[in-house]
Every structure is written in structure tokens, then in C-alpha cells.
């Protein structure tokens, strides 16, 4: 399983992904699910992925090859809109499905995969897209400041309670990490390390990228104090008086 | 969608179910998903249901007819173990699937349904079972003090943090209601009223049964103070220092 979150704030964007993959409980490995395409002062595009690892690695591989594309070809490096970047990712996903999908389905393997594509291309605002398994996609607009991939339900309530476009980035990062804590607590197939990236609006380059590993002091403190705080709030609430 | 929880405590059992059913967003109705079979000083059996409403109503209908069963027939009123009661419910579910399942599947309608069966029969301890869509079932033993049905993920983290078999009943009831709050906040197809039942161990009768409706003062207070408390705990946690 996977858990990824991308948040679009007024001040910039936060991307986060876990890195555990599993094919059965006896085949667990660590793979980054975040890929960054950065061309200084021109574009910063982040792709988060979930689902069948062969399919998503194939998608990333197709995107990586854009480096060596022939002149005139439309690539992730020359499209002038994030909308077109999302369409390119969707097309790469369809290509992988055409190549491997039928074989996986025949073997009763789930070929499903979906991705988040976000960032900024010079001349546009920051934009955030969710690319579905069929290669179609939607954009986060207005009141929808975030998208999730994978095991999304456990970590959604805290995002809904806290994050709006005007939330300061530090607070939003804290909220994203608590959302990861809730998810990892309930689903052991989501695990550390967490890859986290902060993109400051209009900077057209990575603001900060870091990997949160087991024993990370801030995340450890956050997990313990959040759990303790929840239990404290719970204890302070009055019991129902209709029960003896 | 549905949300149901049943908790087995040292002191007794709590059952709770929402009552919203929907077949598309334009067909929403209120149906109780809790059925109680009570024979004073002999047995108290509670059935919670989720899934295809035609199927689960059919199951309940079959169980209700046990009232008029011929002598010698095995019914929910004369089995001497909760294990057999769970088997009867599983068998009723299979009978409904035999009757309607194929037709529903042909019409691309999800025929899935699952139930919780819990309570106590004289001579046994309290017992709690989860009956799956295929009619097989498992029992809550040892460290598993609760089962959920339906939209279970949003409301699971708080149950995991708080409820153990030794949790006092008032505290467990409070926790179950907060679990409902988290679920209803994230999934509008789970809705009030909540049917709640408290069964005190070895009493062999309903301890308390009540319906929590819109505007219920205790539940309203709980929702507002829980949300406020979460935001307070969140605000008190330090921001990450690695982000400007």
C-alpha cells in the first residue's frame, strides 16, 4: 500500500509520500514514490505515484526518457502548462497499461495505478492534478487544497479539520505529518521513510526536500505528543450521563 | 453506506449503528440497522447489518419468522450458544444470496452484505461475531474488543487508541460516539440518528437503548468539544523547524 499527499497552499506546495511497497507480507521493500522534474527558473514538477509498482516505474521511466527526446517532441520539459504535463503523465500511464495491463489482469494481478502531478511552470500559477488509473485527470481548484493517493481514509479527517489554502506552510507540513502518523498507525503497509518536498510559490525550484527516517526527532516527538494530546482531550470530555 | 460498531467490554457490550441508507444520492432514507432478540433471563442477541438493504432486510425477516417456527426447529430463540446464533445468521444470509444474489449481480448491483451478531445466552459469557458476505464468521477474542461494519476507516483510529476490554462503559460509549463523529464528518452517506444499546454483562436483558437524533445535546457537545480539542492539541504542537 501507499500513502501520498500533496497540498496546494497560497504560499506554495507540499508533497509527501511514504516509501513502503509490498507484494504480500513477505515481500516488503523501500522505493521512493516521489519524482522531481526541475529546470531552474522554468519549471518544477513533482510526480507522486501509487498502485502497481511495475506500472508506476514504467510511467516514471517514460517521463525520464523525455530528457533524450528529439526536437519538436512534446515532453515534460517543454510543455507550457501543468495541464499538459498532467496529460503527458496520463498518456504514459495508458501506454504502460496497453503494454502490461492485459497480462497482469490475466494473472489476477491488480494493474491499477494512479498519480499526483503538481508544481509550477513559468507563466502559470501553481497547479495540482490527480491522474486516475484510466489516464484521465482532475485538478484541485478553489476549496480543494489537497489530493491523496493510496490508503487515504485514516489520514483524511485531520487534513479536513486543519488545511485550507491560507494555512501557513509550517502548520500544513505539521498536519501532513500527523496525517501520515494516523495512516501508519492503522495500516502497517504504509511506512517510513517519508519523502517530503516544499515548493515555495513562484520560486521555480525546490525549496526543501528531505527524507524523514525512523527515529527522526521531530516526527517522533510529533507522534508521541499528538497521541498523548488526543487521549487528554478525550479524557476531559464528559461521559454520557444516560449510562450507569 | 453504513457505520456500525459493537464493543465487548468486561462489564458488558455496546452496540451502535447509524441509520442512513442510500441508493444513489437522490434516494436517501432512514432505516434502523439494529435488531434486538431479547428473552428475559434467557438471552439477549443483537444483530447489526450493513450492505445491500434488500438482502439484510431479508435476513432479518428470516430471523423474525423464528418466532413461529415449528417445535424441534433450530432457531435464534432456542440455540444454546452464541456461536450457533452466528451460524443461523450466516445461513440466513446464504439463503438470501441464493434467492437474490444472481439477479443482483446480473443487474450490476452489489449484493454484498455483512452483519455483526453479539450478546449473551444463559450459561455462556458475552460473545461477539462478525458474519461476512459469504456467511462465514469470526469471533472477537482476547485483544480484539470490537468489530465494525461499513465505512470503518475514519472512525477506527480513536477506537484503537482508547478501547480495551477493561475500559469503563461510559468511556467506551463516549469513544464510540466520537468514532461516529469522525465517520459522519468524512462520509455524508453515514448519518443520524444513531441507535445505541448497552447490555450489562450477565443481565440477560437490554440495559439501555436509545436513539441519538439531530440536536441531541450530549452528542452535539461532544462533536464540538472534540473538534475544538483536536485543533487545540494541533496548535500546541511545535512546527517543524526545517521549514521557513
HADDOCK unambig.tbl for C-alpha pairs under 7 A between the chains (distance, minus, plus):
assign (segid A and resid 153 and name CA) (segid B and resid 153 and name CA) 5.98 0.50 0.50
assign (segid A and resid 153 and name CA) (segid B and resid 154 and name CA) 5.79 0.50 0.50
assign (segid A and resid 154 and name CA) (segid B and resid 153 and name CA) 5.79 0.50 0.50
assign (segid A and resid 154 and name CA) (segid B and resid 154 and name CA) 5.37 0.50 0.50
assign (segid A and resid 157 and name CA) (segid B and resid 182 and name CA) 6.87 0.50 0.50
assign (segid A and resid 157 and name CA) (segid B and resid 186 and name CA) 6.62 0.50 0.50
assign (segid A and resid 170 and name CA) (segid B and resid 239 and name CA) 5.64 0.50 0.50
assign (segid A and resid 170 and name CA) (segid B and resid 240 and name CA) 6.23 0.50 0.50
assign (segid A and resid 170 and name CA) (segid B and resid 243 and name CA) 6.15 0.50 0.50
assign (segid A and resid 171 and name CA) (segid B and resid 239 and name CA) 6.08 0.50 0.50
assign (segid A and resid 174 and name CA) (segid B and resid 239 and name CA) 6.06 0.50 0.50
assign (segid A and resid 174 and name CA) (segid B and resid 240 and name CA) 6.56 0.50 0.50
assign (segid A and resid 182 and name CA) (segid B and resid 157 and name CA) 6.93 0.50 0.50
assign (segid A and resid 186 and name CA) (segid B and resid 157 and name CA) 6.68 0.50 0.50
assign (segid A and resid 218 and name CA) (segid B and resid 240 and name CA) 6.83 0.50 0.50
assign (segid A and resid 229 and name CA) (segid B and resid 233 and name CA) 5.64 0.50 0.50
assign (segid A and resid 230 and name CA) (segid B and resid 230 and name CA) 6.75 0.50 0.50
assign (segid A and resid 233 and name CA) (segid B and resid 229 and name CA) 5.65 0.50 0.50
assign (segid A and resid 239 and name CA) (segid B and resid 170 and name CA) 5.63 0.50 0.50
assign (segid A and resid 239 and name CA) (segid B and resid 171 and name CA) 6.08 0.50 0.50
assign (segid A and resid 239 and name CA) (segid B and resid 174 and name CA) 6.07 0.50 0.50
assign (segid A and resid 240 and name CA) (segid B and resid 170 and name CA) 6.23 0.50 0.50
assign (segid A and resid 240 and name CA) (segid B and resid 174 and name CA) 6.59 0.50 0.50
assign (segid A and resid 240 and name CA) (segid B and resid 218 and name CA) 6.83 0.50 0.50
assign (segid A and resid 243 and name CA) (segid B and resid 170 and name CA) 6.17 0.50 0.50
